[in-house]
C-alpha cells in the first residue's frame, strides 16, 4: 500500500469515526417513532435544506450522471445542474415545502402513503404506495452502491465489495442509532463537506494541465465537437428528458417529500428555499460542470466506460493529496446521506403503512425495531441489484421514473386542488406507473440475453418515459377527477383544516 492509499484510508477511517460519534450522541435524543421518522418535526432551515440536498445529490450524480451527460452533450450537460437548482430545489421548496409541512404537522403524518390515505380516504392506495416505494427504491439504492464502487476501484484500488460494506455499515449505524434525528445531524456535517469539497474540486480540476485554466475552458466552449457543439433534435430531447426527470422527479420522491415533514415552522421553510437553492447550484452545477470537461481529458479512443469517467478525471487531475481525501469523503458522504434517506423512507413505509396498520397493539418501540430490521434487509437487497450489469443512470431513471411517475401528480395536486378525488388519483397513479414501467421491463428482458433492437432501445429510454409518465399522470388525475366529480366527490375539509392532537 503506497503513501497515497494510506492517506486516503486514514481520511475514510476518520469519517467513519465521526459518523459513529454523531450517531451515538444524537441517537440518545430519539425517543418516539416520530423522532425516528421525521425528527420530532423540529428541524431548522439549515438542517432541513442540507438534509434535502445531501439526499438529492449522491455519487450517482457525481459519477453516473455528470460523466454520462458530459460524454453525450459536452458543456450542454451543465443544463442538468442548473435545472436541478432551479426546478428541483428552488421551485420545489417554493411550491411544496410550506404546504407539506403544514398538512403533515397538523395531521401528524410520518410517511407519504399516510398522506395519500388521509387525502383520498383510501387504505388500498396507501398499501399500493408502500409496496411500490419499497420495491422500486431498491434500484436507486443500488445505483448509490455502484457509484461508490467506481470510486473505490479507481482512487482506492480496492475491491468493490469492501467499499460497499463500508457505506452500508455507516448508513445502517446512523439509522439504527436514531433514524431521522441522527441522519439529519450527519447530513448537516456531510453537506458542509460537500460544499467545500466541490468548490475546491472545481478550482483544481480547472487549473490542471489537461484543462489549462480559465483560458482552456474558454477555448473548450468554442470547440465545435466537444464544447457547446451543435446538437440534433434527438440529442436535445434526450438532454431535456434528463434535466426534467432529475429536476421534477424529486417532486414525487418520498425521501425528498418527507424532508418537508420535519421542518420546524413556516419561517424555517421560507429560509430553507434560499439555502437549498444555493447548495444545489454549487454542488449539482459544479458536479455537472466537471463532468462536462471529460473531452479535455480523453479522446474517443481513450474514453473510459461511462461510470468511470469522473473518477478517472479526478485521478488524471493530480489533485493535492489532502484534496483527494476531501473528495473521497465528499463522495462517500453524499452516498451515505442518500442511502440513509432512501432506506429509511422505504422501510418505514412497510413497517408503518403495511405492518403496523394491520397488527393490533404494535407499539412505537416494536415499530422502530421492525424498521431497523427492514433497513438491514433493504441494504442487502440493494447490494445484489448493484452487482447486475446495469449503468448507474439507467438504474436511477427506472426508480425515479416509476415512483415519481406514479405519485407526483396525486401528491402535488392534493396540496392545491381540492376537487381531486379518489378515482382521479388512482387513474393518475396507474397511468404513470405503467408508462414508467416500460423501460424497466425492457431492461429485465435484456437480462435474459434477449438482444432485440426495440427492447434494447426501450431499456435505455428511462428518463424519457419518466417525463412522459409524470406529465400523463398529472393530466389524467385532473381530467378524470373533473369527469367523475358528481359521482365520487370527497369531503376533504379535515385534510385541509383539521388538527390531530396526538402524535
N, C-alpha and C positions, 0 to 999 in steps of 0.2 A: 504494500500500500504506500503510494507516494505522499509527499507533503500536502499536495492539494486535496487528496481524498481524506487525509486525516483531519484537515481543517474543516472540510465540508461536513464530515461526520460529526465533528465537535459542535458545529452550528446546529445540526439536526438534533443531537442529544440535548443541547441546551434548550431548544424549542420544546422538546417533549417534556423536559423537567418543568418548564414554566407553565405549560398547559395542564400538567397534572397538579401543580400548585394552585392554579386558578380553580381547577375542579374541586379540590379538597376544601379550599377556603370558601368559595361561593356555594358549594353544594350543601353546606350546613343551613343555608337560608331557604332551601326548598322544602316546604312543609306540606303542601297540598298538591292535588292534581292540577290545579290552576297555575301554581308556581311552576310545575314541571312542564306544562304545555304552552302557557302564554306569559310566564314570568310574573304572575300576580298582577298583570296589567299596570305595571309601574315603570316602564322603560321611558327614558328621556329621549330627546331628539337625536343626540349623537349616538346613543346606544342602538336605537331603532334603525337609524339611517345606515350605520355601518354594518349592522347585522343584516339588513336588507341587501346592501351592496356586496358583502362577502358571500352571501348565499347566491347572489346573481352571477358573480364572476369567479370562476374557478379555473383550474388548469385546463378545463375543457375549452374555455375562451382563449387563454394564452397559447395553448399548444395546438388544439384542433382547429378552432375557427380562425384565429389570427393567421396561422400558417396556410390554411386552406384558401381563405379569401385573398391573401397576398399572392399565392400561386396563381389563382384563376383570374384575379382582377387588378393586380398591382396596387397602385396607390388609391384606386377607387374603393378598395376594401375598407378604407378609413370610414366610409359612409356607414358601415355597420356599427362602429364605435359611437359615431355621432348620433345615429338613430337610437342606440341603447340609452344614451344620456338624455335625449330629448323625449322620446316616446316611452322608453322602458323605465325611466326614473322620474324626470320632471313631470310629465303628463300623468303618469300612473299615480304618483303621490298626490298630484293636484286633484285628480278625478276620484280616486278611490280611498285614500288614506283616512280622511276625516269621517266620511260616512260609514266606512267599515268599522273604524274604531268606535263610533257612536253605537251602532247596532250590536256589535259584538259585546261591548261593555254593558249595555242595557239588558240584553238577553242572556248574558253570561255564556256566550258561545266560545268553545275551545277549538273546534275544527271546522273545516269547510263543509263536510257533509252535514254537520249540525245546522249550519247556515241554511242549507237547502231544505232541510226538514222543517225548520221554523217558518221559512218564507213560503214554501209551497205546500206545507201540511201533508208531506208525503214521506212516509218511512221507507218506501221502496226506492225513492230517489236517493235518500241518504245511504241506503245499503249499496246501491249501484255505484255511487260516487266513491264510497270507501273501498270497494273491491277494485275499481279501475285505478284509483290513486295508488294502492299498494302494489298492484301488478306492474303498472306502467311507469312507476318511479324507478323500478329496478334497472332498466336500460340507462336512465340518466345517471343513477348512482354508479353503474358500471363504467360509463364514459369518464367519470371522475377518476376512477382507478386507472383507466387506460392512459389518461393524460399524464398521471404521475409516473406510470411505468416507463413512458418515453423519457421523462426527465431523469429517472433513476439510471436507465440504461446508458444514457449519453454523458451525463455530468458526474454521476457517482460510480459508474462502471460496476453496478451490482445487479444481481438477478431481479427481475420484475417483482417476483413474489415477496422479496424482503421489503421493498418499498410499500407494496400493497398492505402487508401486515402492519407496518409502522403506522400508516394513516388510519387503518381500521382500528388499531388498538387505541390511538389517541382519540378518535371520534367516539368510540364506544365508552372510553373513560369519561369524556365530557358529558355524554348522555346519561350514563349510569350514575355519575356523581350528583346530577341535579337537573338534567334536561335543559329547558329553555334558559333558566337563570344562569347556569354555568356557561351555556353556549353563547349567550348574548355578551357576557363579560369577556369571554375568549375572543369573540368576533370583534369586539372593540379594539383589543390589542392587535389582532391579526389585520384589521382594517388599517390601522396606523402603519403597520409594517408594509402592507400592500401599497399605500400611497407613496411612502418614501422610496420603496423599492422600485416602483415603476418609474418615478421621476428620475432616479439615478440611472436606471437601466436605459432610458431614452437618451440621456446625455452621453453615456459611454458607448452605446451602440452607434449613435450618430458620429461620434468622434473617432471610431475605429477605422482602420486602414481600408477596409472593404467599402465603407460608405463614403469616407472622405470629408466629413464635417458638413456644415450647412451648405457649402458650395456643391458638395456631392449630392445632397438632397435636392437642391435646385436643379442641377443637371438631370437628375433622375426624373423630375416632374416633366421634363421636356422630351424624355425618351419615348419615341412613338411605339415602341414594342413592349416596354415594361413599366413605364410610369403611368401617367394619365392617358393611356392609349385609347384609340377609338374602338369601342365595343359594339358588337352586333345586338340585335333585338333579343335573341335568346340569352345572351350574357346579362343584359340588363334585367330581364325577367328573373333569372337565377339570383342575381345580386339583390334585387329588391325583395325577393321572397325570403332571402336570408336576413336582410335588415328587418323586415316586418315580423318574421317569426321570432327572432331573438329580442325584438323590442316589445311588440304587443303580446307575444307568447307569455310573458311574465304576468300579464293581467289575469290569466286564468290558472296560474300555478299555485297550488295550495300552500307550498312552503314560503312563497312570497306574500301571499294574501294574509297568512297568519302572523306575519311581522306587524301588520297594522293592528291586530288584535291586542298586542301587548303594549301599545303606546299609552302613556300616562294620561294625557289630556289633549284638548284641541290645540292649545298653544304649542305643545311639543310636536304635534302633527304638522303644523304650519312651518316650524323651524326645520323639520326633517326634510321638507321639499328641497331647500337650498343645499343642505349637506349631502343628501343622496345624489343630487344632480352634479355637484362638484366632484364627488367621488367617482361617479360613472364617467364623466368627461376625462378625468385623469387616468383612471385605471383601464376602462374599455377603449377610450380614444388612444391612449398610449400603447396598449396591447396590440390593437389592430394596426397602428402606425408601424410598430416594429415588424409585425408580420408582413406588411406591405413592402418592406425593403428587401425581401428574400432574393429578388432577382439581382441585387447588388452583390450578393454573396455567392450565388450559384448560377451556373448556366443550365440550359435544358438537359445537358448530358450528366451534370453533376448534382442536379436537384434531388434531395433526399425524399423518401416517402412523405406524404402529406403530414402525418402525425409527428414526424421527426424534424420538420423544417425549423421551427423556432428553437428547440434545444440545440440543434447543430449550429444555428446562427449565434447563439449565446456562447457556444464553445469556440467558434471561429473569431468572436469579437475580442478574445483575450481580456476579458473583464478582470479588474483587480480581484485578488483572492477574497478579500472581505466582501466586495460587492457580489461576487459569485455566491458566497454564503448567504447574503441577504436575499438574492434572487431565489435560491433554493428554498429558503424558509418562506418567502413570499408565495411561491407556487404551492408548496405543501400547505401553508396556512389557508390559502384560497380554497384548496380542495377539501381540507378538513372541515372548514366552515360550511361549504356546500353539502358535503356528505352528512354532517350533523343535521342540517336543516331538512334535507330530503328524507333521511332515515326517521327522524322524529315525527315528521308530518305523516309519512306513510304508515308508520307503526301505531301512532296514536289514533289514526283513522280506523284501524282494525280493532284496537283494544277498547276504544270509547264508543265508536259508532256501530260496530258489529257485535262484539262480545258482551261488553258491559250492558248494552241496550237489551240483551236477551237473557242475561244471567241475573237473577234477583239476589239482592243483598251483597253485590260486589262493591267493596269499599274502595276509597281513593288509593289506599296503600296497595291493595291487590291489583288495581288497575295500573298503577305505576310500575309494579313488579312485572306484570304481564307485558307492558310496553317495552321494558328493558330487555326481556327475553326475545320479543319480536324484533327488536333492534339488532340483536346478535344474529338472528336468522336472516334478516334482510341484508346485512353486510355480507354474509356468506353467499347468499344467492347472487348478489351483485358481483362478487369476485368471480364466480363461474361464468356469468354472462360476459364479463370483461375479457375473458380468455377466448372469446369467439373472434373470428376474423371479420370484424366489422369496424369501419372507420369511426373515429370519435364523433365527427359531425353527423353521421347517419344515426348513431345510437341516440344522440341528444335530440335530433329532429323527430325521431319516432316518438320519444317520450313526451316532449313538449307539444308536438302536434296532436297526439291523441288526448292528452289531459286538457290542454287549453282549448283545443277544438271542441271538446265536449262541454267544458264548464265555464269558459269565459263569458259566453252570452247570458246564461241564466244567473250568473253572479253579478256582472256589471249592470245588466238591465234591471235586476231586482233592486238596486240601490236608487234608481231614478224613475222606473216605470211601474207604477202601482197596478196597472191593468194586466201585467204579465201573469198568466195563470199556469196551472199545473200541466195542462195539455200542451201549451206552447213551450214550456220548459222541457218537457220530456221529448217533444219532437225536435227541438233545437239540440238537445244533448245527443240524441241518437243520430241525427244528421251529421253533426260534427265528428262523432266517434267513428262512424263507418267510413266517412271520407278520409279521415286521417289514418285509418287502419290499413288503407290500400298499400302504401309503400312498405309498411312494416310486415304485412303479409307477404308481399313480393320478396322481401329480404329472407324471410323464413323459408320460402320455396327455394331460393337460390342455395340455401344451406344443404339442400338435398341433391346438390350437383345438377340442378336444372339451369341450363345456360341459354334459355330462350331470350332473345334480344328485348322483347317487350317487357318481360319480367325483370330483367336486369336494369332496364331503363327506369321502370317504376320504382325499384328499390332505391334508386339514387335521387328520387324526387321528394324526399321528406319535407324540406322547407316549403316547397310549392304547395303540396297537399295540405300542410298545416295552415297556410294562409287561406286557402280555399275553404277549409273546414271551419275556421273561425268566422269568416265572412258569411258563409252559408248558414251557420248556426244562429248568428245574430238575426239574419233576415227571417229564418223560419220561426224563431221564437216570437218575433214581433207579429208576423203575418198570421200565424196560427192562433195566437192569443187574441188578436183582433177579430178573427173569424168565429172563434168559439166563446166570445165574451159572455153572451147571454146564457150559454149552456153551462160553462164552468167558471163562473166568476168566484173569486175568493174574498173572504173577509180578512184583509191584511192589516187592519188598524193596529193590532197588537205588535206586529213586526216593526211598524214604523213609529209607534208611540209608547208601547208597553215597556214595563220595567220588571225584571226578575230580581228579587232582593237577595236570595241565597245563591252563592257561587256553586 
